[in-house]
Amino acid sequence: MIRDHIAANLGIETDDFDYAPFSQQGGVGKVHQLLGAELHVITDELNKALAA
C-alpha cells in the first residue's frame, strides 16, 4: 500500500495513514504500533530519497 501511495503521490506523510486504504487496515495507529518512534524517521528518509 505504501508503494502504491508513493507512486501516485510522490511522497508519504504521517497524516496519509488516516485515509484509505491505510485507514481500512488500522490507520496511523497500526503503523505507529508497527514502527513506533521510527515512523517519522522512516517517512522523512523515504521522502528525502524520493526527492533526490
Secondary structure as GFF3:
##gff-version 3
##sequence-region A 1 52
A	DSSP	alpha_helix	2	9	.	.	.	ID=ss1
A	DSSP	three_ten_helix	14	18	.	.	.	ID=ss2
A	DSSP	three_ten_helix	22	25	.	.	.	ID=ss3
A	DSSP	alpha_helix	27	35	.	.	.	ID=ss4
A	DSSP	alpha_helix	38	51	.	.	.	ID=ss5
###
